[in-house]
Structures are given as structure tokens and as C-alpha cells.
Amino acid sequence: MAEEQIAKSKRPAGAAFMRPVKPDDKLVPIIGAEPLPRTEVTKRVWEYVRRHNLQDPHNKTFILADAHLREVFGGKDRVSMFEMTKLVFQHVS
């Protein structure tokens, strides 16, 4: 019986992260319009941050918002990388 319970609880690792999500209009200028897995959304946001040199030079754990990111960050000019992830995923469905 214990083996049956273990077998039922197994699912593909990271299945939820691999399901594509669709960015809203505020996130499209940063990552594009096509649906992407959550892992790819995070990767593209980081590519955007690096491409536009938006990491705080004094504390690299903070992101400095440009006009596009400010919309995603709810008007904030500076957020931590952990808060960034939380705010970004409020803009996907």
C-alpha cells in the first residue's frame, strides 16, 4: 500500500514551471508576447536587466527600474531580486 501512495504522488519534476504562461501588456516589452515557461520568463527578465545595466552597482541584489520595469514593479524605482520575481509573476496568466 505504501508503494501505491508513493507512485500516486510522483509527477514530473517542475511540471508547473514548464507550463507556458502568457505575459500581460506591461511585461510584453521586456520578454516578448509569446507564452513561455516560468523558468524562461525569469531568464528573459534577467537578460533584460543585464542588457540595460539595471542592477544597482552598489548592491547587485537590487534592480533599478527603467520605464518598462517601473510599470511591472507597481511604480517602484528599486526592488530586490526576490521581490522582482514576485512582482513579475503578477503579470502572467
Secondary structure, DSSP 8 states (H G I E B T S, - for coil): -HHHHHHHH---TTHHHHSEE-B-TTTHHHH-SS-EEHHHHHHHHHHHHHHTT-B-SS-TTEEE--HHHHHHTTT-SEEEHHHHHHHHGGGB-
